[in-house]
C-alpha cells in the first residue's frame, strides 16, 4: 500500500506545479534538477550516459504525456458531483479509458526496462530506481516545506 501512495502523491504534487501559469518553466527547472541529481547518483560512464539519456528522456516525456494529458482529463470527471451524475454507460467508458491508459503506461515501462538493460547493468538500474524514488521524496519535501512557509 505504501508503494502505491508515493506515485499518487507525486502525481498530485506535479499536477499542482503544472497547473500554474509558468508550468513549462517549472517543469524544465524540475527536469534539470532531476538530471543533475540522477547524474550524480548513478555515476554513469560517458559511454553509458550517451546511451542512457536518450532512452530516459524519451520514456520520461512519454510517461509525462500519458499521466498528465490523459489522466488529467479523467480526473476532472472524477469529483463526487460528476461521478454521481454519470450514467452507468459513461462510467464504463471512462473506466475503460483509464484502464487503457494504465495499460499504455505499463507497456511503456516494460519497453523502457528492456532498453535500459541493453545499456546499464542490473545494479545501475536498481540504483536508478532508488535514485528516482529519493529524488521524488526530496521534491515532495521541498514542496511541503514551501507550502508550510506560506501558512
Number of C-alpha atoms within 10 A of each C-alpha: 5 6 7 8 10 15 13 11 14 15 17 12 17 20 15 11 17 16 11 10 9 10 15 13 11 15 14 11 12 15 14 12 14 17 15 11 15 20 16 11 17 16 12 15 9 9 9 13 17 12 15 17 13 11 17 17 13 12 18 16 11 14 17 16 13 17 17 17 11 14 17 15 13 15 12 10 15 15 10 8 9 12 14 11 11 14 11 11 9 12 17 12 12 18 13 12 15 17 12 12 16 15 12 14 18 13 12 17 15 12 13 16 16 11 15 18 12 11 17 18 12 12 9 18 16 13 16 17 13 15 20 16 14 15 17 18 15 12 18 17 12 12 14 13 11 11 10 9 7 7 5
